[in-house]
Amino acid sequence: MVIVEEGFVYEKETHLTVMKTSLFFAGDGFAVYDCNGQLVFRVDSYSPDSRDAGELVLMDPTGRCLLTVRRKRPSLHQRWEGFLGEGWDGKKPIFSVRRSSIIGRSNMTVELFGDQTEEY
């Protein structure tokens, strides 16, 4: 199942560099670069309270929203859900990530959901 555009699919393992966009403000985002120094993705949190980063947005280099990842509350397993495009209101998640155990450090479980034909 392919959930991203062809331009973001690599045929072989690709190394990326992730850099915080601001060293001075907590809650600011990250920039992701390829080996040639080209911007590939941006990740930003638009939560009003930087201590509660309950929503992250993955964007392409032009700022177009590709995915919105949102913390599911309440959740004992620290569950996150991912949605195609901008926002999540009224949409079905395309994936879910959660801790396998609520005690201590544990593995993560990723669940991909069925056919998502929604355009954004």
Biopython code that builds the backbone (N, CA, C, O; Angstrom):
import numpy as np
from Bio.PDB.StructureBuilder import StructureBuilder

atoms = [
    (1, "MET", "N", (0.855, -1.175, 0.000)),
    (1, "MET", "CA", (0.000, 0.000, 0.000)),
    (1, "MET", "C", (0.901, 1.239, 0.000)),
    (1, "MET", "O", (1.770, 1.375, 0.861)),
    (2, "VAL", "N", (0.699, 2.124, -0.947)),
    (2, "VAL", "CA", (1.463, 3.361, -1.036)),
    (2, "VAL", "C", (0.574, 4.504, -0.552)),
    (2, "VAL", "O", (-0.541, 4.685, -1.040)),
    (3, "ILE", "N", (1.082, 5.276, 0.421)),
    (3, "ILE", "CA", (0.270, 6.378, 0.943)),
    (3, "ILE", "C", (0.905, 7.731, 0.672)),
    (3, "ILE", "O", (0.358, 8.768, 1.047)),
    (4, "VAL", "N", (2.077, 7.718, 0.010)),
    (4, "VAL", "CA", (2.752, 8.979, -0.293)),
    (4, "VAL", "C", (2.916, 9.110, -1.801)),
    (4, "VAL", "O", (2.762, 8.136, -2.539)),
    (5, "GLU", "N", (3.227, 10.304, -2.246)),
    (5, "GLU", "CA", (3.427, 10.558, -3.669)),
    (5, "GLU", "C", (4.727, 9.919, -4.139)),
    (5, "GLU", "O", (5.645, 9.707, -3.347)),
    (6, "GLU", "N", (4.802, 9.614, -5.435)),
    (6, "GLU", "CA", (5.978, 8.975, -6.030)),
    (6, "GLU", "C", (7.273, 9.713, -5.713)),
    (6, "GLU", "O", (8.305, 9.072, -5.515)),
    (7, "GLY", "N", (7.246, 11.045, -5.660)),
    (7, "GLY", "CA", (8.443, 11.832, -5.430)),
    (7, "GLY", "C", (9.094, 11.596, -4.073)),
    (7, "GLY", "O", (10.248, 11.974, -3.868)),
    (8, "PHE", "N", (8.371, 10.976, -3.146)),
    (8, "PHE", "CA", (8.899, 10.711, -1.812)),
    (8, "PHE", "C", (9.251, 9.234, -1.604)),
    (8, "PHE", "O", (9.569, 8.824, -0.487)),
    (9, "VAL", "N", (9.195, 8.443, -2.669)),
    (9, "VAL", "CA", (9.527, 7.026, -2.600)),
    (9, "VAL", "C", (10.927, 6.837, -3.169)),
    (9, "VAL", "O", (11.192, 7.219, -4.309)),
    (10, "TYR", "N", (11.818, 6.252, -2.384)),
    (10, "TYR", "CA", (13.195, 6.002, -2.804)),
    (10, "TYR", "C", (13.374, 4.516, -3.081)),
    (10, "TYR", "O", (12.847, 3.675, -2.353)),
    (11, "GLU", "N", (14.115, 4.196, -4.129)),
    (11, "GLU", "CA", (14.363, 2.808, -4.505)),
    (11, "GLU", "C", (15.347, 2.122, -3.559)),
    (11, "GLU", "O", (15.300, 0.902, -3.402)),
    (12, "LYS", "N", (16.224, 2.880, -2.935)),
    (12, "LYS", "CA", (17.222, 2.289, -2.046)),
    (12, "LYS", "C", (17.289, 3.104, -0.757)),
    (12, "LYS", "O", (16.711, 4.187, -0.663)),
    (13, "GLU", "N", (17.992, 2.575, 0.222)),
    (13, "GLU", "CA", (18.148, 3.258, 1.508)),
    (13, "GLU", "C", (18.729, 4.649, 1.274)),
    (13, "GLU", "O", (19.688, 4.815, 0.520)),
    (14, "THR", "N", (18.142, 5.634, 1.924)),
    (14, "THR", "CA", (18.570, 7.018, 1.757)),
    (14, "THR", "C", (18.816, 7.627, 3.126)),
    (14, "THR", "O", (17.975, 7.522, 4.019)),
    (15, "HIS", "N", (19.971, 8.264, 3.292)),
    (15, "HIS", "CA", (20.299, 8.919, 4.551)),
    (15, "HIS", "C", (19.755, 10.339, 4.533)),
    (15, "HIS", "O", (19.912, 11.067, 3.553)),
    (16, "LEU", "N", (19.120, 10.716, 5.618)),
    (16, "LEU", "CA", (18.569, 12.052, 5.767)),
    (16, "LEU", "C", (19.141, 12.689, 7.028)),
    (16, "LEU", "O", (19.499, 11.992, 7.977)),
    (17, "THR", "N", (19.223, 14.003, 7.029)),
    (17, "THR", "CA", (19.690, 14.752, 8.196)),
    (17, "THR", "C", (18.519, 15.552, 8.744)),
    (17, "THR", "O", (17.838, 16.253, 7.997)),
    (18, "VAL", "N", (18.286, 15.449, 10.039)),
    (18, "VAL", "CA", (17.199, 16.176, 10.699)),
    (18, "VAL", "C", (17.825, 17.252, 11.579)),
    (18, "VAL", "O", (18.674, 16.966, 12.422)),
    (19, "MET", "N", (17.392, 18.492, 11.369)),
    (19, "MET", "CA", (17.917, 19.618, 12.158)),
    (19, "MET", "C", (16.770, 20.412, 12.754)),
    (19, "MET", "O", (15.773, 20.674, 12.081)),
    (20, "LYS", "N", (16.908, 20.796, 14.016)),
    (20, "LYS", "CA", (15.927, 21.660, 14.669)),
    (20, "LYS", "C", (15.980, 23.027, 14.012)),
    (20, "LYS", "O", (17.062, 23.565, 13.777)),
    (21, "THR", "N", (14.813, 23.593, 13.712)),
    (21, "THR", "CA", (14.785, 24.873, 13.001)),
    (21, "THR", "C", (15.118, 26.055, 13.885)),
    (21, "THR", "O", (15.527, 27.103, 13.386)),
    (22, "SER", "N", (14.950, 25.907, 15.195)),
    (22, "SER", "CA", (15.304, 26.989, 16.104)),
    (22, "SER", "C", (15.894, 26.407, 17.381)),
    (22, "SER", "O", (15.318, 25.501, 17.984)),
    (23, "LEU", "N", (17.019, 26.919, 17.780)),
    (23, "LEU", "CA", (17.633, 26.455, 19.019)),
    (23, "LEU", "C", (17.151, 27.252, 20.225)),
    (23, "LEU", "O", (17.475, 26.917, 21.364)),
    (24, "PHE", "N", (16.375, 28.310, 19.976)),
    (24, "PHE", "CA", (15.988, 29.219, 21.047)),
    (24, "PHE", "C", (14.566, 29.035, 21.546)),
    (24, "PHE", "O", (14.266, 29.404, 22.681)),
    (25, "PHE", "N", (13.681, 28.473, 20.729)),
    (25, "PHE", "CA", (12.280, 28.360, 21.110)),
    (25, "PHE", "C", (11.857, 26.898, 21.132)),
    (25, "PHE", "O", (11.949, 26.207, 20.117)),
    (26, "ALA", "N", (11.395, 26.427, 22.282)),
    (26, "ALA", "CA", (10.894, 25.055, 22.384)),
    (26, "ALA", "C", (9.617, 24.931, 21.558)),
    (26, "ALA", "O", (8.834, 25.877, 21.470)),
    (27, "GLY", "N", (9.413, 23.775, 20.960)),
    (27, "GLY", "CA", (8.182, 23.552, 20.206)),
    (27, "GLY", "C", (8.302, 23.911, 18.747)),
    (27, "GLY", "O", (7.417, 23.577, 17.959)),
    (28, "ASP", "N", (9.385, 24.590, 18.356)),
    (28, "ASP", "CA", (9.572, 24.867, 16.939)),
    (28, "ASP", "C", (9.860, 23.563, 16.219)),
    (28, "ASP", "O", (10.083, 22.532, 16.853)),
    (29, "GLY", "N", (9.854, 23.608, 14.927)),
    (29, "GLY", "CA", (9.924, 22.386, 14.145)),
    (29, "GLY", "C", (11.310, 21.917, 13.778)),
    (29, "GLY", "O", (12.316, 22.316, 14.364)),
    (30, "PHE", "N", (11.319, 21.053, 12.782)),
    (30, "PHE", "CA", (12.535, 20.431, 12.282)),
    (30, "PHE", "C", (12.544, 20.513, 10.764)),
    (30, "PHE", "O", (11.494, 20.568, 10.125)),
    (31, "ALA", "N", (13.749, 20.519, 10.197)),
    (31, "ALA", "CA", (13.919, 20.461, 8.754)),
    (31, "ALA", "C", (14.680, 19.180, 8.436)),
    (31, "ALA", "O", (15.596, 18.803, 9.167)),
    (32, "VAL", "N", (14.303, 18.511, 7.348)),
    (32, "VAL", "CA", (14.920, 17.249, 6.954)),
    (32, "VAL", "C", (15.571, 17.440, 5.588)),
    (32, "VAL", "O", (14.919, 17.855, 4.630)),
    (33, "TYR", "N", (16.873, 17.131, 5.509)),
    (33, "TYR", "CA", (17.650, 17.340, 4.286)),
    (33, "TYR", "C", (18.178, 16.012, 3.765)),
    (33, "TYR", "O", (18.432, 15.085, 4.535)),
    (34, "ASP", "N", (18.343, 15.929, 2.431)),
    (34, "ASP", "CA", (18.979, 14.745, 1.846)),
    (34, "ASP", "C", (20.494, 14.940, 1.833)),
    (34, "ASP", "O", (20.997, 15.954, 2.318)),
    (35, "CYS", "N", (21.212, 13.976, 1.283)),
    (35, "CYS", "CA", (22.687, 14.017, 1.277)),
    (35, "CYS", "C", (23.258, 15.153, 0.435)),
    (35, "CYS", "O", (24.426, 15.508, 0.589)),
    (36, "ASN", "N", (22.451, 15.724, -0.446)),
    (36, "ASN", "CA", (22.887, 16.844, -1.283)),
    (36, "ASN", "C", (22.564, 18.192, -0.662)),
    (36, "ASN", "O", (22.801, 19.233, -1.276)),
    (37, "GLY", "N", (22.024, 18.181, 0.551)),
    (37, "GLY", "CA", (21.677, 19.428, 1.230)),
    (37, "GLY", "C", (20.350, 20.019, 0.792)),
    (37, "GLY", "O", (20.041, 21.161, 1.131)),
    (38, "GLN", "N", (19.559, 19.259, 0.042)),
    (38, "GLN", "CA", (18.247, 19.725, -0.418)),
    (38, "GLN", "C", (17.188, 19.457, 0.648)),
    (38, "GLN", "O", (17.131, 18.367, 1.217)),
    (39, "LEU", "N", (16.352, 20.456, 0.911)),
    (39, "LEU", "CA", (15.260, 20.286, 1.863)),
    (39, "LEU", "C", (14.263, 19.270, 1.317)),
    (39, "LEU", "O", (13.792, 19.403, 0.187)),
    (40, "VAL", "N", (13.939, 18.247, 2.125)),
    (40, "VAL", "CA", (13.013, 17.196, 1.714)),
    (40, "VAL", "C", (11.675, 17.350, 2.433)),
    (40, "VAL", "O", (10.617, 17.256, 1.811)),
    (41, "PHE", "N", (11.725, 17.587, 3.754)),
    (41, "PHE", "CA", (10.526, 17.721, 4.581)),
    (41, "PHE", "C", (10.729, 18.800, 5.627)),
    (41, "PHE", "O", (11.854, 19.163, 5.971)),
    (42, "ARG", "N", (9.598, 19.304, 6.126)),
    (42, "ARG", "CA", (9.583, 20.133, 7.327)),
    (42, "ARG", "C", (8.576, 19.513, 8.275)),
    (42, "ARG", "O", (7.553, 18.978, 7.849)),
    (43, "VAL", "N", (8.872, 19.587, 9.558)),
    (43, "VAL", "CA", (7.947, 19.101, 10.585)),
    (43, "VAL", "C", (7.740, 20.234, 11.569)),
    (43, "VAL", "O", (8.706, 20.779, 12.103)),
    (44, "ASP", "N", (6.487, 20.593, 11.815)),
    (44, "ASP", "CA", (6.184, 21.671, 12.751)),
    (44, "ASP", "C", (5.044, 21.280, 13.669)),
    (44, "ASP", "O", (4.158, 20.506, 13.304)),
    (45, "SER", "N", (5.089, 21.834, 14.866)),
    (45, "SER", "CA", (4.016, 21.684, 15.829)),
    (45, "SER", "C", (3.314, 23.030, 15.923)),
    (45, "SER", "O", (3.948, 24.053, 16.183)),
    (46, "TYR", "N", (2.022, 23.024, 15.715)),
    (46, "TYR", "CA", (1.277, 24.278, 15.783)),
    (46, "TYR", "C", (0.412, 24.363, 17.028)),
    (46, "TYR", "O", (-0.564, 25.112, 17.073)),
    (47, "SER", "N", (0.783, 23.585, 18.040)),
    (47, "SER", "CA", (0.052, 23.602, 19.299)),
    (47, "SER", "C", (0.286, 24.941, 20.002)),
    (47, "SER", "O", (1.425, 25.405, 20.051)),
    (48, "PRO", "N", (-0.757, 25.576, 20.547)),
    (48, "PRO", "CA", (-0.577, 26.844, 21.250)),
    (48, "PRO", "C", (0.341, 26.729, 22.469)),
    (48, "PRO", "O", (1.013, 27.695, 22.829)),
    (49, "ASP", "N", (0.372, 25.568, 23.097)),
    (49, "ASP", "CA", (1.223, 25.333, 24.262)),
    (49, "ASP", "C", (2.342, 24.390, 23.841)),
    (49, "ASP", "O", (2.089, 23.214, 23.582)),
    (50, "SER", "N", (3.580, 24.885, 23.768)),
    (50, "SER", "CA", (4.691, 24.086, 23.267)),
    (50, "SER", "C", (4.980, 22.863, 24.134)),
    (50, "SER", "O", (5.606, 21.915, 23.661)),
    (51, "ARG", "N", (4.541, 22.863, 25.382)),
    (51, "ARG", "CA", (4.725, 21.696, 26.239)),
    (51, "ARG", "C", (3.755, 20.589, 25.873)),
    (51, "ARG", "O", (3.964, 19.434, 26.245)),
    (52, "ASP", "N", (2.690, 20.929, 25.143)),
    (52, "ASP", "CA", (1.672, 19.956, 24.759)),
    (52, "ASP", "C", (1.694, 19.807, 23.242)),
    (52, "ASP", "O", (0.763, 20.237, 22.561)),
    (53, "ALA", "N", (2.734, 19.211, 22.720)),
    (53, "ALA", "CA", (2.847, 19.028, 21.274)),
    (53, "ALA", "C", (1.921, 17.902, 20.853)),
    (53, "ALA", "O", (2.380, 16.799, 20.556)),
    (54, "GLY", "N", (0.638, 18.166, 20.824)),
    (54, "GLY", "CA", (-0.366, 17.153, 20.521)),
    (54, "GLY", "C", (-0.638, 16.983, 19.060)),
    (54, "GLY", "O", (-1.411, 16.103, 18.681)),
    (55, "GLU", "N", (-0.021, 17.809, 18.200)),
    (55, "GLU", "CA", (-0.245, 17.704, 16.768)),
    (55, "GLU", "C", (1.017, 18.117, 16.031)),
    (55, "GLU", "O", (1.602, 19.162, 16.315)),
    (56, "LEU", "N", (1.430, 17.288, 15.085)),
    (56, "LEU", "CA", (2.577, 17.586, 14.243)),
    (56, "LEU", "C", (2.140, 17.579, 12.794)),
    (56, "LEU", "O", (1.253, 16.816, 12.409)),
    (57, "VAL", "N", (2.764, 18.432, 11.985)),
    (57, "VAL", "CA", (2.442, 18.512, 10.570)),
    (57, "VAL", "C", (3.709, 18.230, 9.772)),
    (57, "VAL", "O", (4.735, 18.878, 9.978)),
    (58, "LEU", "N", (3.635, 17.257, 8.857)),
    (58, "LEU", "CA", (4.738, 16.943, 7.954)),
    (58, "LEU", "C", (4.447, 17.619, 6.620)),
    (58, "LEU", "O", (3.414, 17.373, 5.998)),
    (59, "MET", "N", (5.381, 18.485, 6.185)),
    (59, "MET", "CA", (5.175, 19.259, 4.955)),
    (59, "MET", "C", (6.272, 18.977, 3.946)),
    (59, "MET", "O", (7.372, 18.566, 4.314)),
    (60, "ASP", "N", (5.972, 19.198, 2.672)),
    (60, "ASP", "CA", (6.995, 19.108, 1.642)),
    (60, "ASP", "C", (7.807, 20.404, 1.660)),
    (60, "ASP", "O", (7.485, 21.303, 2.438)),
    (61, "PRO", "N", (8.845, 20.534, 0.835)),
    (61, "PRO", "CA", (9.691, 21.735, 0.874)),
    (61, "PRO", "C", (8.958, 23.048, 0.596)),
    (61, "PRO", "O", (9.419, 24.111, 1.011)),
    (62, "THR", "N", (7.819, 22.984, -0.105)),
    (62, "THR", "CA", (7.071, 24.205, -0.413)),
    (62, "THR", "C", (6.100, 24.605, 0.689)),
    (62, "THR", "O", (5.483, 25.668, 0.621)),
    (63, "GLY", "N", (5.961, 23.745, 1.717)),
    (63, "GLY", "CA", (5.052, 24.045, 2.822)),
    (63, "GLY", "C", (3.694, 23.392, 2.685)),
    (63, "GLY", "O", (2.817, 23.637, 3.514)),
    (64, "ARG", "N", (3.486, 22.563, 1.662)),
    (64, "ARG", "CA", (2.213, 21.857, 1.477)),
    (64, "ARG", "C", (2.141, 20.709, 2.472)),
    (64, "ARG", "O", (3.079, 19.919, 2.581)),
    (65, "CYS", "N", (1.048, 20.614, 3.189)),
    (65, "CYS", "CA", (0.873, 19.598, 4.229)),
    (65, "CYS", "C", (0.666, 18.224, 3.600)),
    (65, "CYS", "O", (-0.234, 18.029, 2.783)),
    (66, "LEU", "N", (1.514, 17.275, 3.995)),
    (66, "LEU", "CA", (1.412, 15.901, 3.517)),
    (66, "LEU", "C", (0.693, 15.011, 4.519)),
    (66, "LEU", "O", (-0.151, 14.196, 4.144)),
    (67, "LEU", "N", (1.032, 15.170, 5.795)),
    (67, "LEU", "CA", (0.459, 14.358, 6.871)),
    (67, "LEU", "C", (0.241, 15.209, 8.111)),
    (67, "LEU", "O", (1.014, 16.125, 8.396)),
    (68, "THR", "N", (-0.800, 14.902, 8.832)),
    (68, "THR", "CA", (-1.013, 15.468, 10.159)),
    (68, "THR", "C", (-0.998, 14.303, 11.136)),
    (68, "THR", "O", (-1.744, 13.338, 10.968)),
    (69, "VAL", "N", (-0.151, 14.388, 12.154)),
    (69, "VAL", "CA", (-0.043, 13.334, 13.158)),
    (69, "VAL", "C", (-0.511, 13.926, 14.474)),
    (69, "VAL", "O", (-0.037, 14.977, 14.905)),
    (70, "ARG", "N", (-1.453, 13.231, 15.107)),
    (70, "ARG", "CA", (-2.115, 13.778, 16.292)),
    (70, "ARG", "C", (-2.091, 12.773, 17.425)),
    (70, "ARG", "O", (-2.331, 11.583, 17.217)),
    (71, "ARG", "N", (-1.797, 13.261, 18.643)),
    (71, "ARG", "CA", (-1.821, 12.407, 19.831)),
    (71, "ARG", "C", (-3.274, 12.090, 20.173)),
    (71, "ARG", "O", (-4.115, 12.985, 20.266)),
    (72, "LYS", "N", (-3.550, 10.814, 20.357)),
    (72, "LYS", "CA", (-4.894, 10.365, 20.724)),
    (72, "LYS", "C", (-5.027, 10.461, 22.233)),
    (72, "LYS", "O", (-4.208, 9.899, 22.961)),
    (73, "ARG", "N", (-6.048, 11.165, 22.716)),
    (73, "ARG", "CA", (-6.254, 11.314, 24.163)),
    (73, "ARG", "C", (-7.650, 10.902, 24.534)),
    (73, "ARG", "O", (-8.566, 11.155, 23.752)),
    (74, "PRO", "N", (-7.875, 10.296, 25.652)),
    (74, "PRO", "CA", (-6.893, 9.727, 26.564)),
    (74, "PRO", "C", (-6.337, 8.442, 25.968)),
    (74, "PRO", "O", (-7.010, 7.776, 25.181)),
    (75, "SER", "N", (-5.114, 8.093, 26.340)),
    (75, "SER", "CA", (-4.480, 6.886, 25.818)),
    (75, "SER", "C", (-3.406, 6.402, 26.788)),
    (75, "SER", "O", (-2.443, 7.120, 27.055)),
    (76, "LEU", "N", (-3.562, 5.214, 27.306)),
    (76, "LEU", "CA", (-2.566, 4.644, 28.201)),
    (76, "LEU", "C", (-1.299, 4.242, 27.450)),
    (76, "LEU", "O", (-0.220, 4.197, 28.040)),
    (77, "HIS", "N", (-1.418, 3.952, 26.170)),
    (77, "HIS", "CA", (-0.294, 3.463, 25.378)),
    (77, "HIS", "C", (0.398, 4.572, 24.580)),
    (77, "HIS", "O", (1.192, 4.278, 23.686)),
    (78, "GLN", "N", (0.114, 5.830, 24.884)),
    (78, "GLN", "CA", (0.691, 6.961, 24.146)),
    (78, "GLN", "C", (0.469, 6.783, 22.648)),
    (78, "GLN", "O", (1.423, 6.721, 21.873)),
    (79, "ARG", "N", (-0.767, 6.704, 22.258)),
    (79, "ARG", "CA", (-1.146, 6.429, 20.870)),
    (79, "ARG", "C", (-1.166, 7.715, 20.042)),
    (79, "ARG", "O", (-1.627, 8.759, 20.504)),
    (80, "TRP", "N", (-0.659, 7.619, 18.814)),
    (80, "TRP", "CA", (-0.691, 8.704, 17.833)),
    (80, "TRP", "C", (-1.394, 8.201, 16.585)),
    (80, "TRP", "O", (-1.288, 7.023, 16.245)),
    (81, "GLU", "N", (-2.124, 9.096, 15.890)),
    (81, "GLU", "CA", (-2.797, 8.737, 14.650)),
    (81, "GLU", "C", (-2.333, 9.669, 13.537)),
    (81, "GLU", "O", (-2.087, 10.852, 13.771)),
    (82, "GLY", "N", (-2.214, 9.129, 12.325)),
    (82, "GLY", "CA", (-1.781, 9.917, 11.178)),
    (82, "GLY", "C", (-2.890, 10.055, 10.148)),
    (82, "GLY", "O", (-3.622, 9.104, 9.871)),
    (83, "PHE", "N", (-3.005, 11.261, 9.582)),
    (83, "PHE", "CA", (-4.058, 11.581, 8.617)),
    (83, "PHE", "C", (-3.434, 12.196, 7.369)),
    (83, "PHE", "O", (-2.481, 12.970, 7.465)),
    (84, "LEU", "N", (-3.964, 11.857, 6.208)),
    (84, "LEU", "CA", (-3.487, 12.467, 4.969)),
    (84, "LEU", "C", (-3.844, 13.943, 4.931)),
    (84, "LEU", "O", (-4.934, 14.338, 5.345)),
    (85, "GLY", "N", (-2.933, 14.744, 4.441)),
    (85, "GLY", "CA", (-3.208, 16.161, 4.249)),
    (85, "GLY", "C", (-3.265, 16.953, 5.539)),
    (85, "GLY", "O", (-2.771, 16.528, 6.584)),
    (86, "GLU", "N", (-3.883, 18.119, 5.432)),
    (86, "GLU", "CA", (-3.943, 19.048, 6.551)),
    (86, "GLU", "C", (-5.129, 18.737, 7.464)),
    (86, "GLU", "O", (-6.247, 18.508, 7.003)),
    (87, "GLY", "N", (-4.858, 18.737, 8.755)),
    (87, "GLY", "CA", (-5.916, 18.556, 9.743)),
    (87, "GLY", "C", (-6.368, 17.116, 9.876)),
    (87, "GLY", "O", (-5.907, 16.233, 9.153)),
    (88, "TRP", "N", (-7.273, 16.896, 10.805)),
    (88, "TRP", "CA", (-7.758, 15.558, 11.088)),
    (88, "TRP", "C", (-9.250, 15.514, 11.318)),
    (88, "TRP", "O", (-9.845, 14.437, 11.309)),
    (89, "ASP", "N", (-9.866, 16.665, 11.523)),
    (89, "ASP", "CA", (-11.281, 16.731, 11.871)),
    (89, "ASP", "C", (-12.144, 16.107, 10.778)),
    (89, "ASP", "O", (-12.130, 16.558, 9.632)),
    (90, "GLY", "N", (-12.889, 15.077, 11.135)),
    (90, "GLY", "CA", (-13.792, 14.412, 10.199)),
    (90, "GLY", "C", (-13.116, 13.418, 9.270)),
    (90, "GLY", "O", (-13.773, 12.867, 8.387)),
    (91, "LYS", "N", (-11.826, 13.173, 9.442)),
    (91, "LYS", "CA", (-11.104, 12.239, 8.579)),
    (91, "LYS", "C", (-10.851, 10.927, 9.314)),
    (91, "LYS", "O", (-10.833, 10.878, 10.543)),
    (92, "LYS", "N", (-10.657, 9.870, 8.538)),
    (92, "LYS", "CA", (-10.262, 8.587, 9.110)),
    (92, "LYS", "C", (-8.738, 8.519, 9.111)),
    (92, "LYS", "O", (-8.107, 8.938, 8.140)),
    (93, "PRO", "N", (-8.130, 7.998, 10.187)),
    (93, "PRO", "CA", (-6.659, 7.885, 10.213)),
    (93, "PRO", "C", (-6.181, 6.856, 9.197)),
    (93, "PRO", "O", (-6.885, 5.891, 8.901)),
    (94, "ILE", "N", (-4.963, 7.070, 8.659)),
    (94, "ILE", "CA", (-4.370, 6.107, 7.738)),
    (94, "ILE", "C", (-3.408, 5.175, 8.468)),
    (94, "ILE", "O", (-3.086, 4.093, 7.978)),
    (95, "PHE", "N", (-2.948, 5.609, 9.658)),
    (95, "PHE", "CA", (-2.120, 4.740, 10.486)),
    (95, "PHE", "C", (-2.237, 5.146, 11.939)),
    (95, "PHE", "O", (-2.716, 6.231, 12.268)),
    (96, "SER", "N", (-1.784, 4.240, 12.805)),
    (96, "SER", "CA", (-1.775, 4.471, 14.238)),
    (96, "SER", "C", (-0.460, 3.913, 14.784)),
    (96, "SER", "O", (0.010, 2.867, 14.335)),
    (97, "VAL", "N", (0.127, 4.610, 15.747)),
    (97, "VAL", "CA", (1.358, 4.166, 16.399)),
    (97, "VAL", "C", (1.103, 4.201, 17.903)),
    (97, "VAL", "O", (0.549, 5.168, 18.425)),
    (98, "ARG", "N", (1.512, 3.135, 18.595)),
    (98, "ARG", "CA", (1.331, 3.105, 20.048)),
    (98, "ARG", "C", (2.431, 2.275, 20.681)),
    (98, "ARG", "O", (3.040, 1.418, 20.041)),
    (99, "ARG", "N", (2.672, 2.552, 21.963)),
    (99, "ARG", "CA", (3.614, 1.730, 22.728)),
    (99, "ARG", "C", (2.973, 0.369, 22.962)),
    (99, "ARG", "O", (1.767, 0.264, 23.187)),
    (100, "SER", "N", (3.794, -0.665, 22.907)),
    (100, "SER", "CA", (3.285, -2.023, 23.119)),
    (100, "SER", "C", (2.902, -2.264, 24.565)),
    (100, "SER", "O", (2.047, -3.103, 24.849)),
    (101, "SER", "N", (3.536, -1.524, 25.503)),
    (101, "SER", "CA", (3.250, -1.688, 26.921)),
    (101, "SER", "C", (3.159, -0.309, 27.571)),
    (101, "SER", "O", (3.824, 0.631, 27.134)),
    (102, "ILE", "N", (2.345, -0.189, 28.602)),
    (102, "ILE", "CA", (2.232, 1.094, 29.296)),
    (102, "ILE", "C", (3.295, 1.238, 30.375)),
    (102, "ILE", "O", (3.431, 2.303, 30.978)),
    (103, "ILE", "N", (4.057, 0.157, 30.623)),
    (103, "ILE", "CA", (5.065, 0.169, 31.679)),
    (103, "ILE", "C", (6.466, 0.219, 31.066)),
    (103, "ILE", "O", (6.822, -0.614, 30.232)),
    (104, "GLY", "N", (7.251, 1.206, 31.490)),
    (104, "GLY", "CA", (8.638, 1.309, 31.045)),
    (104, "GLY", "C", (8.783, 1.585, 29.555)),
    (104, "GLY", "O", (7.816, 1.898, 28.861)),
    (105, "ARG", "N", (10.005, 1.462, 29.092)),
    (105, "ARG", "CA", (10.271, 1.633, 27.662)),
    (105, "ARG", "C", (9.876, 0.349, 26.948)),
    (105, "ARG", "O", (10.205, -0.749, 27.398)),
    (106, "SER", "N", (9.183, 0.491, 25.856)),
    (106, "SER", "CA", (8.729, -0.694, 25.133)),
    (106, "SER", "C", (8.785, -0.439, 23.634)),
    (106, "SER", "O", (9.028, 0.680, 23.181)),
    (107, "ASN", "N", (8.557, -1.492, 22.888)),
    (107, "ASN", "CA", (8.506, -1.386, 21.440)),
    (107, "ASN", "C", (7.261, -0.610, 21.014)),
    (107, "ASN", "O", (6.319, -0.426, 21.786)),
    (108, "MET", "N", (7.290, -0.167, 19.771)),
    (108, "MET", "CA", (6.142, 0.534, 19.214)),
    (108, "MET", "C", (5.408, -0.405, 18.264)),
    (108, "MET", "O", (6.024, -1.225, 17.583)),
    (109, "THR", "N", (4.110, -0.277, 18.228)),
    (109, "THR", "CA", (3.282, -1.037, 17.295)),
    (109, "THR", "C", (2.688, -0.054, 16.296)),
    (109, "THR", "O", (2.096, 0.954, 16.683)),
    (110, "VAL", "N", (2.847, -0.350, 15.012)),
    (110, "VAL", "CA", (2.304, 0.492, 13.951)),
    (110, "VAL", "C", (1.213, -0.288, 13.251)),
    (110, "VAL", "O", (1.418, -1.433, 12.850)),
    (111, "GLU", "N", (0.054, 0.330, 13.105)),
    (111, "GLU", "CA", (-1.072, -0.298, 12.425)),
    (111, "GLU", "C", (-1.461, 0.568, 11.236)),
    (111, "GLU", "O", (-1.785, 1.745, 11.395)),
    (112, "LEU", "N", (-1.428, -0.025, 10.031)),
    (112, "LEU", "CA", (-1.865, 0.673, 8.824)),
    (112, "LEU", "C", (-3.317, 0.308, 8.567)),
    (112, "LEU", "O", (-3.705, -0.854, 8.692)),
    (113, "PHE", "N", (-4.114, 1.300, 8.210)),
    (113, "PHE", "CA", (-5.523, 1.058, 7.957)),
    (113, "PHE", "C", (-5.770, 0.916, 6.465)),
    (113, "PHE", "O", (-4.959, 1.360, 5.651)),
    (114, "GLY", "N", (-6.877, 0.305, 6.107)),
    (114, "GLY", "CA", (-7.234, -0.040, 4.729)),
    (114, "GLY", "C", (-7.172, 1.068, 3.714)),
    (114, "GLY", "O", (-6.542, 2.102, 3.937)),
    (115, "ASP", "N", (-7.827, 0.846, 2.603)),
    (115, "ASP", "CA", (-7.805, 1.719, 1.425)),
    (115, "ASP", "C", (-8.203, 3.149, 1.782)),
    (115, "ASP", "O", (-9.305, 3.397, 2.271)),
    (116, "GLN", "N", (-7.298, 4.073, 1.532)),
    (116, "GLN", "CA", (-7.554, 5.492, 1.754)),
    (116, "GLN", "C", (-7.464, 6.197, 0.401)),
    (116, "GLN", "O", (-6.366, 6.490, -0.073)),
    (117, "THR", "N", (-8.600, 6.468, -0.216)),
    (117, "THR", "CA", (-8.599, 7.062, -1.549)),
    (117, "THR", "C", (-8.866, 8.555, -1.513)),
    (117, "THR", "O", (-9.062, 9.176, -2.558)),
    (118, "GLU", "N", (-8.875, 9.132, -0.334)),
    (118, "GLU", "CA", (-9.152, 10.554, -0.180)),
    (118, "GLU", "C", (-8.053, 11.392, -0.823)),
    (118, "GLU", "O", (-6.870, 11.100, -0.654)),
    (119, "GLU", "N", (-8.435, 12.422, -1.551)),
    (119, "GLU", "CA", (-7.456, 13.327, -2.149)),
    (119, "GLU", "C", (-7.326, 14.553, -1.280)),
    (119, "GLU", "O", (-8.254, 14.918, -0.558)),
    (120, "TYR", "N", (-6.158, 15.196, -1.351)),
    (120, "TYR", "CA", (-5.915, 16.414, -0.574)),
    (120, "TYR", "C", (-5.258, 17.438, -1.424)),
    (120, "TYR", "O", (-4.970, 18.538, -0.953)),
]
sb = StructureBuilder()
sb.init_structure("model")
sb.init_model(0)
sb.init_chain("A")
sb.init_seg("    ")
for serial, (resi, resn, name, xyz) in enumerate(atoms, 1):
    if name == "N":
        sb.init_residue(resn, " ", resi, " ")
    sb.init_atom(name, np.array(xyz, "f"), 0.0, 1.0, " ", f" {name:<3s}", serial, name[0])
structure = sb.get_structure()
